[in-house]
Amino acid sequence: MLGTPDFWRLRIGVGHPRSLGLNQPVVDFVLHRPRQDEAPLIDQAIDRTLESWKWLARGDFTRATMAINTKPKPAKQAKPTE
């Protein structure tokens, strides 16, 4: 449709069937619908990519790649006060 192979791709890792103890070909594993517990992780990866668009548009691929591939640290829970 684009008439060129020159376009950006977002690849999201979905793991490997052996890491889950599954005995199925990798191609079947990656082409199936994500499990329920994987869906939020995929959504988070897409959100990080959308947030990184500003760096991609500027050509700052290093910063964009770091932002896309770095999982955010979990929020610290406040210590209870006595």
PyMOL Python script that loads the backbone (N, CA, C, O; Angstrom):
from pymol import cmd

cmd.read_pdbstr("""\
ATOM      1  N   MET A   1       0.817  -1.202   0.000  1.00  0.00           N
ATOM      2  CA  MET A   1       0.000   0.000   0.000  1.00  0.00           C
ATOM      3  C   MET A   1       0.861   1.267   0.000  1.00  0.00           C
ATOM      4  O   MET A   1       0.494   2.268  -0.616  1.00  0.00           O
ATOM      5  N   LEU A   2       2.006   1.221   0.692  1.00  0.00           N
ATOM      6  CA  LEU A   2       2.848   2.408   0.768  1.00  0.00           C
ATOM      7  C   LEU A   2       3.743   2.568  -0.455  1.00  0.00           C
ATOM      8  O   LEU A   2       4.226   3.666  -0.732  1.00  0.00           O
ATOM      9  N   GLY A   3       3.963   1.490  -1.181  1.00  0.00           N
ATOM     10  CA  GLY A   3       4.804   1.561  -2.361  1.00  0.00           C
ATOM     11  C   GLY A   3       6.292   1.609  -2.059  1.00  0.00           C
ATOM     12  O   GLY A   3       7.096   1.854  -2.959  1.00  0.00           O
ATOM     13  N   THR A   4       6.670   1.379  -0.809  1.00  0.00           N
ATOM     14  CA  THR A   4       8.073   1.385  -0.413  1.00  0.00           C
ATOM     15  C   THR A   4       8.248   0.500   0.818  1.00  0.00           C
ATOM     16  O   THR A   4       7.331   0.377   1.630  1.00  0.00           O
ATOM     17  N   PRO A   5       9.406  -0.107   0.958  1.00  0.00           N
ATOM     18  CA  PRO A   5       9.673  -0.867   2.185  1.00  0.00           C
ATOM     19  C   PRO A   5      10.242   0.024   3.288  1.00  0.00           C
ATOM     20  O   PRO A   5      10.536  -0.453   4.384  1.00  0.00           O
ATOM     21  N   ASP A   6      10.398   1.319   2.999  1.00  0.00           N
ATOM     22  CA  ASP A   6      11.009   2.246   3.945  1.00  0.00           C
ATOM     23  C   ASP A   6       9.963   2.865   4.874  1.00  0.00           C
ATOM     24  O   ASP A   6       9.459   3.960   4.621  1.00  0.00           O
ATOM     25  N   PHE A   7       9.655   2.161   5.928  1.00  0.00           N
ATOM     26  CA  PHE A   7       8.755   2.694   6.941  1.00  0.00           C
ATOM     27  C   PHE A   7       9.116   2.060   8.277  1.00  0.00           C
ATOM     28  O   PHE A   7       9.733   0.996   8.328  1.00  0.00           O
ATOM     29  N   TRP A   8       8.725   2.727   9.352  1.00  0.00           N
ATOM     30  CA  TRP A   8       9.045   2.244  10.684  1.00  0.00           C
ATOM     31  C   TRP A   8       8.111   1.116  11.072  1.00  0.00           C
ATOM     32  O   TRP A   8       6.935   1.105  10.706  1.00  0.00           O
ATOM     33  N   ARG A   9       8.645   0.181  11.806  1.00  0.00           N
ATOM     34  CA  ARG A   9       7.858  -0.936  12.315  1.00  0.00           C
ATOM     35  C   ARG A   9       7.992  -0.979  13.832  1.00  0.00           C
ATOM     36  O   ARG A   9       9.064  -0.718  14.378  1.00  0.00           O
ATOM     37  N   LEU A  10       6.932  -1.300  14.481  1.00  0.00           N
ATOM     38  CA  LEU A  10       6.972  -1.516  15.926  1.00  0.00           C
ATOM     39  C   LEU A  10       6.868  -3.011  16.152  1.00  0.00           C
ATOM     40  O   LEU A  10       5.867  -3.635  15.802  1.00  0.00           O
ATOM     41  N   ARG A  11       7.892  -3.571  16.731  1.00  0.00           N
ATOM     42  CA  ARG A  11       7.893  -5.004  17.036  1.00  0.00           C
ATOM     43  C   ARG A  11       7.790  -5.163  18.533  1.00  0.00           C
ATOM     44  O   ARG A  11       8.588  -4.608  19.288  1.00  0.00           O
ATOM     45  N   ILE A  12       6.807  -5.922  18.952  1.00  0.00           N
ATOM     46  CA  ILE A  12       6.578  -6.152  20.371  1.00  0.00           C
ATOM     47  C   ILE A  12       6.858  -7.617  20.657  1.00  0.00           C
ATOM     48  O   ILE A  12       6.232  -8.499  20.069  1.00  0.00           O
ATOM     49  N   GLY A  13       7.793  -7.877  21.554  1.00  0.00           N
ATOM     50  CA  GLY A  13       8.131  -9.252  21.908  1.00  0.00           C
ATOM     51  C   GLY A  13       7.011  -9.901  22.708  1.00  0.00           C
ATOM     52  O   GLY A  13       6.429  -9.293  23.605  1.00  0.00           O
ATOM     53  N   VAL A  14       6.729 -11.134  22.365  1.00  0.00           N
ATOM     54  CA  VAL A  14       5.662 -11.858  23.061  1.00  0.00           C
ATOM     55  C   VAL A  14       6.203 -13.089  23.771  1.00  0.00           C
ATOM     56  O   VAL A  14       5.432 -13.941  24.212  1.00  0.00           O
ATOM     57  N   GLY A  15       7.507 -13.188  23.883  1.00  0.00           N
ATOM     58  CA  GLY A  15       8.089 -14.330  24.557  1.00  0.00           C
ATOM     59  C   GLY A  15       8.315 -15.493  23.604  1.00  0.00           C
ATOM     60  O   GLY A  15       8.318 -15.335  22.383  1.00  0.00           O
ATOM     61  N   HIS A  16       8.499 -16.643  24.188  1.00  0.00           N
ATOM     62  CA  HIS A  16       8.793 -17.851  23.415  1.00  0.00           C
ATOM     63  C   HIS A  16       7.965 -18.981  24.016  1.00  0.00           C
ATOM     64  O   HIS A  16       7.837 -19.065  25.238  1.00  0.00           O
ATOM     65  N   PRO A  17       7.400 -19.854  23.177  1.00  0.00           N
ATOM     66  CA  PRO A  17       6.546 -20.909  23.717  1.00  0.00           C
ATOM     67  C   PRO A  17       7.281 -21.823  24.705  1.00  0.00           C
ATOM     68  O   PRO A  17       6.663 -22.343  25.635  1.00  0.00           O
ATOM     69  N   ARG A  18       8.575 -22.023  24.519  1.00  0.00           N
ATOM     70  CA  ARG A  18       9.323 -22.902  25.440  1.00  0.00           C
ATOM     71  C   ARG A  18       9.417 -22.293  26.836  1.00  0.00           C
ATOM     72  O   ARG A  18       9.442 -23.013  27.834  1.00  0.00           O
ATOM     73  N   SER A  19       9.468 -20.949  26.900  1.00  0.00           N
ATOM     74  CA  SER A  19       9.557 -20.301  28.217  1.00  0.00           C
ATOM     75  C   SER A  19       8.277 -20.497  29.020  1.00  0.00           C
ATOM     76  O   SER A  19       8.275 -20.339  30.241  1.00  0.00           O
ATOM     77  N   LEU A  20       7.190 -20.840  28.337  1.00  0.00           N
ATOM     78  CA  LEU A  20       5.912 -21.089  29.011  1.00  0.00           C
ATOM     79  C   LEU A  20       5.603 -22.577  29.101  1.00  0.00           C
ATOM     80  O   LEU A  20       4.515 -22.975  29.519  1.00  0.00           O
ATOM     81  N   GLY A  21       6.579 -23.393  28.702  1.00  0.00           N
ATOM     82  CA  GLY A  21       6.371 -24.837  28.761  1.00  0.00           C
ATOM     83  C   GLY A  21       5.431 -25.357  27.696  1.00  0.00           C
ATOM     84  O   GLY A  21       4.838 -26.423  27.865  1.00  0.00           O
ATOM     85  N   LEU A  22       5.281 -24.622  26.594  1.00  0.00           N
ATOM     86  CA  LEU A  22       4.381 -25.027  25.522  1.00  0.00           C
ATOM     87  C   LEU A  22       5.162 -25.766  24.443  1.00  0.00           C
ATOM     88  O   LEU A  22       6.314 -25.434  24.160  1.00  0.00           O
ATOM     89  N   ASN A  23       4.542 -26.745  23.857  1.00  0.00           N
ATOM     90  CA  ASN A  23       5.171 -27.515  22.791  1.00  0.00           C
ATOM     91  C   ASN A  23       4.465 -27.194  21.475  1.00  0.00           C
ATOM     92  O   ASN A  23       3.706 -28.008  20.949  1.00  0.00           O
ATOM     93  N   GLN A  24       4.726 -25.996  20.954  1.00  0.00           N
ATOM     94  CA  GLN A  24       4.126 -25.590  19.696  1.00  0.00           C
ATOM     95  C   GLN A  24       5.154 -24.799  18.900  1.00  0.00           C
ATOM     96  O   GLN A  24       6.062 -24.205  19.483  1.00  0.00           O
ATOM     97  N   PRO A  25       5.025 -24.782  17.581  1.00  0.00           N
ATOM     98  CA  PRO A  25       5.961 -24.003  16.766  1.00  0.00           C
ATOM     99  C   PRO A  25       5.874 -22.512  17.105  1.00  0.00           C
ATOM    100  O   PRO A  25       4.803 -21.991  17.418  1.00  0.00           O
ATOM    101  N   VAL A  26       7.024 -21.843  17.034  1.00  0.00           N
ATOM    102  CA  VAL A  26       7.077 -20.417  17.361  1.00  0.00           C
ATOM    103  C   VAL A  26       6.109 -19.620  16.494  1.00  0.00           C
ATOM    104  O   VAL A  26       5.444 -18.712  16.992  1.00  0.00           O
ATOM    105  N   VAL A  27       6.019 -19.945  15.203  1.00  0.00           N
ATOM    106  CA  VAL A  27       5.146 -19.188  14.308  1.00  0.00           C
ATOM    107  C   VAL A  27       3.689 -19.254  14.781  1.00  0.00           C
ATOM    108  O   VAL A  27       2.967 -18.261  14.691  1.00  0.00           O
ATOM    109  N   ASP A  28       3.261 -20.395  15.274  1.00  0.00           N
ATOM    110  CA  ASP A  28       1.893 -20.502  15.785  1.00  0.00           C
ATOM    111  C   ASP A  28       1.734 -19.695  17.072  1.00  0.00           C
ATOM    112  O   ASP A  28       0.682 -19.108  17.323  1.00  0.00           O
ATOM    113  N   PHE A  29       2.787 -19.675  17.877  1.00  0.00           N
ATOM    114  CA  PHE A  29       2.745 -18.957  19.148  1.00  0.00           C
ATOM    115  C   PHE A  29       2.603 -17.456  18.929  1.00  0.00           C
ATOM    116  O   PHE A  29       1.769 -16.810  19.564  1.00  0.00           O
ATOM    117  N   VAL A  30       3.417 -16.898  18.031  1.00  0.00           N
ATOM    118  CA  VAL A  30       3.404 -15.443  17.855  1.00  0.00           C
ATOM    119  C   VAL A  30       2.199 -14.952  17.066  1.00  0.00           C
ATOM    120  O   VAL A  30       1.882 -13.764  17.112  1.00  0.00           O
ATOM    121  N   LEU A  31       1.525 -15.830  16.350  1.00  0.00           N
ATOM    122  CA  LEU A  31       0.369 -15.410  15.561  1.00  0.00           C
ATOM    123  C   LEU A  31      -0.970 -15.618  16.268  1.00  0.00           C
ATOM    124  O   LEU A  31      -2.019 -15.286  15.715  1.00  0.00           O
ATOM    125  N   HIS A  32      -0.943 -16.162  17.478  1.00  0.00           N
ATOM    126  CA  HIS A  32      -2.205 -16.344  18.198  1.00  0.00           C
ATOM    127  C   HIS A  32      -2.576 -15.055  18.928  1.00  0.00           C
ATOM    128  O   HIS A  32      -1.743 -14.166  19.101  1.00  0.00           O
ATOM    129  N   ARG A  33      -3.816 -14.966  19.348  1.00  0.00           N
ATOM    130  CA  ARG A  33      -4.255 -13.809  20.132  1.00  0.00           C
ATOM    131  C   ARG A  33      -3.501 -13.802  21.454  1.00  0.00           C
ATOM    132  O   ARG A  33      -3.234 -14.861  22.021  1.00  0.00           O
ATOM    133  N   PRO A  34      -3.157 -12.621  21.948  1.00  0.00           N
ATOM    134  CA  PRO A  34      -2.444 -12.557  23.225  1.00  0.00           C
ATOM    135  C   PRO A  34      -3.306 -13.090  24.363  1.00  0.00           C
ATOM    136  O   PRO A  34      -4.534 -13.001  24.331  1.00  0.00           O
ATOM    137  N   ARG A  35      -2.641 -13.642  25.364  1.00  0.00           N
ATOM    138  CA  ARG A  35      -3.357 -14.063  26.568  1.00  0.00           C
ATOM    139  C   ARG A  35      -3.835 -12.809  27.308  1.00  0.00           C
ATOM    140  O   ARG A  35      -3.320 -11.713  27.087  1.00  0.00           O
ATOM    141  N   GLN A  36      -4.815 -12.985  28.180  1.00  0.00           N
ATOM    142  CA  GLN A  36      -5.367 -11.833  28.907  1.00  0.00           C
ATOM    143  C   GLN A  36      -4.300 -11.091  29.699  1.00  0.00           C
ATOM    144  O   GLN A  36      -4.319  -9.862  29.770  1.00  0.00           O
ATOM    145  N   ASP A  37      -3.372 -11.828  30.294  1.00  0.00           N
ATOM    146  CA  ASP A  37      -2.353 -11.169  31.110  1.00  0.00           C
ATOM    147  C   ASP A  37      -1.315 -10.438  30.255  1.00  0.00           C
ATOM    148  O   ASP A  37      -0.574  -9.604  30.775  1.00  0.00           O
ATOM    149  N   GLU A  38      -1.249 -10.734  28.958  1.00  0.00           N
ATOM    150  CA  GLU A  38      -0.310 -10.055  28.060  1.00  0.00           C
ATOM    151  C   GLU A  38      -0.875  -8.757  27.498  1.00  0.00           C
ATOM    152  O   GLU A  38      -0.115  -7.853  27.151  1.00  0.00           O
ATOM    153  N   ALA A  39      -2.179  -8.655  27.406  1.00  0.00           N
ATOM    154  CA  ALA A  39      -2.809  -7.487  26.773  1.00  0.00           C
ATOM    155  C   ALA A  39      -2.395  -6.160  27.426  1.00  0.00           C
ATOM    156  O   ALA A  39      -2.062  -5.224  26.699  1.00  0.00           O
ATOM    157  N   PRO A  40      -2.399  -6.034  28.757  1.00  0.00           N
ATOM    158  CA  PRO A  40      -1.973  -4.759  29.354  1.00  0.00           C
ATOM    159  C   PRO A  40      -0.514  -4.425  29.034  1.00  0.00           C
ATOM    160  O   PRO A  40      -0.173  -3.255  28.858  1.00  0.00           O
ATOM    161  N   LEU A  41       0.344  -5.438  28.958  1.00  0.00           N
ATOM    162  CA  LEU A  41       1.750  -5.196  28.644  1.00  0.00           C
ATOM    163  C   LEU A  41       1.905  -4.693  27.209  1.00  0.00           C
ATOM    164  O   LEU A  41       2.732  -3.823  26.936  1.00  0.00           O
ATOM    165  N   ILE A  42       1.120  -5.234  26.313  1.00  0.00           N
ATOM    166  CA  ILE A  42       1.142  -4.776  24.923  1.00  0.00           C
ATOM    167  C   ILE A  42       0.633  -3.343  24.840  1.00  0.00           C
ATOM    168  O   ILE A  42       1.211  -2.515  24.137  1.00  0.00           O
ATOM    169  N   ASP A  43      -0.445  -3.051  25.554  1.00  0.00           N
ATOM    170  CA  ASP A  43      -0.977  -1.682  25.572  1.00  0.00           C
ATOM    171  C   ASP A  43       0.056  -0.700  26.123  1.00  0.00           C
ATOM    172  O   ASP A  43       0.198   0.408  25.606  1.00  0.00           O
ATOM    173  N   GLN A  44       0.774  -1.106  27.170  1.00  0.00           N
ATOM    174  CA  GLN A  44       1.808  -0.239  27.746  1.00  0.00           C
ATOM    175  C   GLN A  44       2.938   0.013  26.750  1.00  0.00           C
ATOM    176  O   GLN A  44       3.455   1.127  26.668  1.00  0.00           O
ATOM    177  N   ALA A  45       3.323  -1.016  25.992  1.00  0.00           N
ATOM    178  CA  ALA A  45       4.371  -0.856  24.982  1.00  0.00           C
ATOM    179  C   ALA A  45       3.914   0.118  23.891  1.00  0.00           C
ATOM    180  O   ALA A  45       4.695   0.950  23.430  1.00  0.00           O
ATOM    181  N   ILE A  46       2.673   0.012  23.491  1.00  0.00           N
ATOM    182  CA  ILE A  46       2.139   0.922  22.478  1.00  0.00           C
ATOM    183  C   ILE A  46       2.089   2.348  23.032  1.00  0.00           C
ATOM    184  O   ILE A  46       2.426   3.298  22.325  1.00  0.00           O
ATOM    185  N   ASP A  47       1.672   2.502  24.290  1.00  0.00           N
ATOM    186  CA  ASP A  47       1.631   3.833  24.906  1.00  0.00           C
ATOM    187  C   ASP A  47       3.026   4.458  24.969  1.00  0.00           C
ATOM    188  O   ASP A  47       3.184   5.645  24.686  1.00  0.00           O
ATOM    189  N   ARG A  48       4.050   3.657  25.343  1.00  0.00           N
ATOM    190  CA  ARG A  48       5.417   4.180  25.382  1.00  0.00           C
ATOM    191  C   ARG A  48       5.864   4.616  23.992  1.00  0.00           C
ATOM    192  O   ARG A  48       6.567   5.615  23.843  1.00  0.00           O
ATOM    193  N   THR A  49       5.457   3.870  22.988  1.00  0.00           N
ATOM    194  CA  THR A  49       5.832   4.224  21.618  1.00  0.00           C
ATOM    195  C   THR A  49       5.172   5.529  21.199  1.00  0.00           C
ATOM    196  O   THR A  49       5.813   6.385  20.588  1.00  0.00           O
ATOM    197  N   LEU A  50       3.901   5.682  21.522  1.00  0.00           N
ATOM    198  CA  LEU A  50       3.207   6.927  21.170  1.00  0.00           C
ATOM    199  C   LEU A  50       3.828   8.124  21.888  1.00  0.00           C
ATOM    200  O   LEU A  50       3.931   9.208  21.316  1.00  0.00           O
ATOM    201  N   GLU A  51       4.241   7.927  23.139  1.00  0.00           N
ATOM    202  CA  GLU A  51       4.904   8.998  23.883  1.00  0.00           C
ATOM    203  C   GLU A  51       6.256   9.338  23.262  1.00  0.00           C
ATOM    204  O   GLU A  51       6.717  10.474  23.373  1.00  0.00           O
ATOM    205  N   SER A  52       6.887   8.379  22.618  1.00  0.00           N
ATOM    206  CA  SER A  52       8.210   8.573  22.016  1.00  0.00           C
ATOM    207  C   SER A  52       8.144   9.192  20.634  1.00  0.00           C
ATOM    208  O   SER A  52       9.181   9.491  20.042  1.00  0.00           O
ATOM    209  N   TRP A  53       6.954   9.389  20.113  1.00  0.00           N
ATOM    210  CA  TRP A  53       6.808   9.910  18.759  1.00  0.00           C
ATOM    211  C   TRP A  53       7.541  11.234  18.571  1.00  0.00           C
ATOM    212  O   TRP A  53       8.116  11.485  17.512  1.00  0.00           O
ATOM    213  N   LYS A  54       7.519  12.077  19.599  1.00  0.00           N
ATOM    214  CA  LYS A  54       8.167  13.394  19.476  1.00  0.00           C
ATOM    215  C   LYS A  54       9.654  13.242  19.161  1.00  0.00           C
ATOM    216  O   LYS A  54      10.208  14.036  18.401  1.00  0.00           O
ATOM    217  N   TRP A  55      10.309  12.224  19.740  1.00  0.00           N
ATOM    218  CA  TRP A  55      11.733  12.001  19.470  1.00  0.00           C
ATOM    219  C   TRP A  55      11.927  11.347  18.107  1.00  0.00           C
ATOM    220  O   TRP A  55      12.885  11.657  17.398  1.00  0.00           O
ATOM    221  N   LEU A  56      11.030  10.453  17.743  1.00  0.00           N
ATOM    222  CA  LEU A  56      11.114   9.837  16.413  1.00  0.00           C
ATOM    223  C   LEU A  56      10.991  10.890  15.326  1.00  0.00           C
ATOM    224  O   LEU A  56      11.748  10.881  14.355  1.00  0.00           O
ATOM    225  N   ALA A  57      10.034  11.798  15.489  1.00  0.00           N
ATOM    226  CA  ALA A  57       9.807  12.840  14.488  1.00  0.00           C
ATOM    227  C   ALA A  57      11.010  13.774  14.352  1.00  0.00           C
ATOM    228  O   ALA A  57      11.264  14.310  13.273  1.00  0.00           O
ATOM    229  N   ARG A  58      11.746  13.968  15.443  1.00  0.00           N
ATOM    230  CA  ARG A  58      12.940  14.823  15.414  1.00  0.00           C
ATOM    231  C   ARG A  58      14.170  14.075  14.901  1.00  0.00           C
ATOM    232  O   ARG A  58      15.213  14.680  14.654  1.00  0.00           O
ATOM    233  N   GLY A  59      14.038  12.751  14.740  1.00  0.00           N
ATOM    234  CA  GLY A  59      15.186  11.967  14.291  1.00  0.00           C
ATOM    235  C   GLY A  59      16.077  11.505  15.424  1.00  0.00           C
ATOM    236  O   GLY A  59      17.162  10.979  15.173  1.00  0.00           O
ATOM    237  N   ASP A  60      15.650  11.688  16.668  1.00  0.00           N
ATOM    238  CA  ASP A  60      16.426  11.256  17.834  1.00  0.00           C
ATOM    239  C   ASP A  60      16.071   9.804  18.156  1.00  0.00           C
ATOM    240  O   ASP A  60      15.392   9.511  19.140  1.00  0.00           O
ATOM    241  N   PHE A  61      16.550   8.911  17.297  1.00  0.00           N
ATOM    242  CA  PHE A  61      16.181   7.499  17.396  1.00  0.00           C
ATOM    243  C   PHE A  61      16.739   6.840  18.645  1.00  0.00           C
ATOM    244  O   PHE A  61      16.115   5.931  19.192  1.00  0.00           O
ATOM    245  N   THR A  62      17.902   7.280  19.106  1.00  0.00           N
ATOM    246  CA  THR A  62      18.482   6.690  20.310  1.00  0.00           C
ATOM    247  C   THR A  62      17.589   6.958  21.512  1.00  0.00           C
ATOM    248  O   THR A  62      17.282   6.047  22.282  1.00  0.00           O
ATOM    249  N   ARG A  63      17.179   8.196  21.669  1.00  0.00           N
ATOM    250  CA  ARG A  63      16.319   8.543  22.811  1.00  0.00           C
ATOM    251  C   ARG A  63      14.960   7.853  22.695  1.00  0.00           C
ATOM    252  O   ARG A  63      14.428   7.363  23.690  1.00  0.00           O
ATOM    253  N   ALA A  64      14.405   7.814  21.505  1.00  0.00           N
ATOM    254  CA  ALA A  64      13.113   7.160  21.301  1.00  0.00           C
ATOM    255  C   ALA A  64      13.211   5.670  21.611  1.00  0.00           C
ATOM    256  O   ALA A  64      12.339   5.112  22.276  1.00  0.00           O
ATOM    257  N   THR A  65      14.276   5.027  21.127  1.00  0.00           N
ATOM    258  CA  THR A  65      14.451   3.599  21.369  1.00  0.00           C
ATOM    259  C   THR A  65      14.585   3.310  22.863  1.00  0.00           C
ATOM    260  O   THR A  65      14.008   2.347  23.369  1.00  0.00           O
ATOM    261  N   MET A  66      15.343   4.141  23.559  1.00  0.00           N
ATOM    262  CA  MET A  66      15.492   3.941  25.006  1.00  0.00           C
ATOM    263  C   MET A  66      14.154   4.094  25.720  1.00  0.00           C
ATOM    264  O   MET A  66      13.828   3.311  26.612  1.00  0.00           O
ATOM    265  N   ALA A  67      13.385   5.098  25.328  1.00  0.00           N
ATOM    266  CA  ALA A  67      12.085   5.324  25.965  1.00  0.00           C
ATOM    267  C   ALA A  67      11.111   4.176  25.677  1.00  0.00           C
ATOM    268  O   ALA A  67      10.341   3.772  26.550  1.00  0.00           O
ATOM    269  N   ILE A  68      11.151   3.659  24.456  1.00  0.00           N
ATOM    270  CA  ILE A  68      10.238   2.583  24.088  1.00  0.00           C
ATOM    271  C   ILE A  68      10.597   1.294  24.804  1.00  0.00           C
ATOM    272  O   ILE A  68       9.713   0.565  25.254  1.00  0.00           O
ATOM    273  N   ASN A  69      11.890   1.006  24.912  1.00  0.00           N
ATOM    274  CA  ASN A  69      12.335  -0.281  25.441  1.00  0.00           C
ATOM    275  C   ASN A  69      12.589  -0.313  26.937  1.00  0.00           C
ATOM    276  O   ASN A  69      12.902  -1.371  27.484  1.00  0.00           O
ATOM    277  N   THR A  70      12.463   0.818  27.609  1.00  0.00           N
ATOM    278  CA  THR A  70      12.670   0.858  29.054  1.00  0.00           C
ATOM    279  C   THR A  70      11.320   0.817  29.749  1.00  0.00           C
ATOM    280  O   THR A  70      10.491   1.714  29.598  1.00  0.00           O
ATOM    281  N   LYS A  71      11.124  -0.248  30.514  1.00  0.00           N
ATOM    282  CA  LYS A  71       9.871  -0.345  31.260  1.00  0.00           C
ATOM    283  C   LYS A  71       9.900   0.662  32.396  1.00  0.00           C
ATOM    284  O   LYS A  71      10.918   0.796  33.076  1.00  0.00           O
ATOM    285  N   PRO A  72       8.806   1.368  32.612  1.00  0.00           N
ATOM    286  CA  PRO A  72       8.781   2.338  33.707  1.00  0.00           C
ATOM    287  C   PRO A  72       8.906   1.634  35.051  1.00  0.00           C
ATOM    288  O   PRO A  72       8.416   0.521  35.239  1.00  0.00           O
ATOM    289  N   LYS A  73       9.571   2.306  35.973  1.00  0.00           N
ATOM    290  CA  LYS A  73       9.717   1.747  37.314  1.00  0.00           C
ATOM    291  C   LYS A  73       8.362   1.813  38.008  1.00  0.00           C
ATOM    292  O   LYS A  73       7.615   2.776  37.832  1.00  0.00           O
ATOM    293  N   PRO A  74       8.044   0.786  38.798  1.00  0.00           N
ATOM    294  CA  PRO A  74       6.763   0.836  39.513  1.00  0.00           C
ATOM    295  C   PRO A  74       6.755   1.997  40.506  1.00  0.00           C
ATOM    296  O   PRO A  74       7.780   2.351  41.089  1.00  0.00           O
ATOM    297  N   ALA A  75       5.591   2.566  40.676  1.00  0.00           N
ATOM    298  CA  ALA A  75       5.454   3.685  41.603  1.00  0.00           C
ATOM    299  C   ALA A  75       5.751   3.214  43.018  1.00  0.00           C
ATOM    300  O   ALA A  75       5.334   2.135  43.439  1.00  0.00           O
ATOM    301  N   LYS A  76       6.484   4.057  43.739  1.00  0.00           N
ATOM    302  CA  LYS A  76       6.791   3.717  45.128  1.00  0.00           C
ATOM    303  C   LYS A  76       5.554   3.953  45.979  1.00  0.00           C
ATOM    304  O   LYS A  76       4.837   4.941  45.820  1.00  0.00           O
ATOM    305  N   GLN A  77       5.331   3.023  46.878  1.00  0.00           N
ATOM    306  CA  GLN A  77       4.200   3.184  47.783  1.00  0.00           C
ATOM    307  C   GLN A  77       4.644   4.036  48.964  1.00  0.00           C
ATOM    308  O   GLN A  77       5.753   3.887  49.477  1.00  0.00           O
ATOM    309  N   ALA A  78       3.762   4.927  49.381  1.00  0.00           N
ATOM    310  CA  ALA A  78       4.076   5.799  50.497  1.00  0.00           C
ATOM    311  C   ALA A  78       4.155   4.981  51.786  1.00  0.00           C
ATOM    312  O   ALA A  78       3.370   4.061  52.016  1.00  0.00           O
ATOM    313  N   LYS A  79       5.115   5.345  52.601  1.00  0.00           N
ATOM    314  CA  LYS A  79       5.260   4.666  53.901  1.00  0.00           C
ATOM    315  C   LYS A  79       4.141   5.158  54.818  1.00  0.00           C
ATOM    316  O   LYS A  79       3.833   6.349  54.856  1.00  0.00           O
ATOM    317  N   PRO A  80       3.546   4.237  55.545  1.00  0.00           N
ATOM    318  CA  PRO A  80       2.485   4.669  56.464  1.00  0.00           C
ATOM    319  C   PRO A  80       3.063   5.553  57.572  1.00  0.00           C
ATOM    320  O   PRO A  80       4.149   5.293  58.091  1.00  0.00           O
ATOM    321  N   THR A  81       2.325   6.590  57.917  1.00  0.00           N
ATOM    322  CA  THR A  81       2.744   7.472  58.985  1.00  0.00           C
ATOM    323  C   THR A  81       2.111   7.004  60.275  1.00  0.00           C
ATOM    324  O   THR A  81       0.997   6.481  60.303  1.00  0.00           O
ATOM    325  N   GLU A  82       2.845   7.204  61.321  1.00  0.00           N
ATOM    326  CA  GLU A  82       2.330   6.764  62.634  1.00  0.00           C
ATOM    327  C   GLU A  82       1.718   7.894  63.378  1.00  0.00           C
ATOM    328  O   GLU A  82       1.236   7.709  64.496  1.00  0.00           O
TER     329      GLU A  82
END
""", "prot")
cmd.dss("prot")
cmd.show_as("cartoon", "prot")
cmd.util.cbc("prot")
cmd.orient("prot")
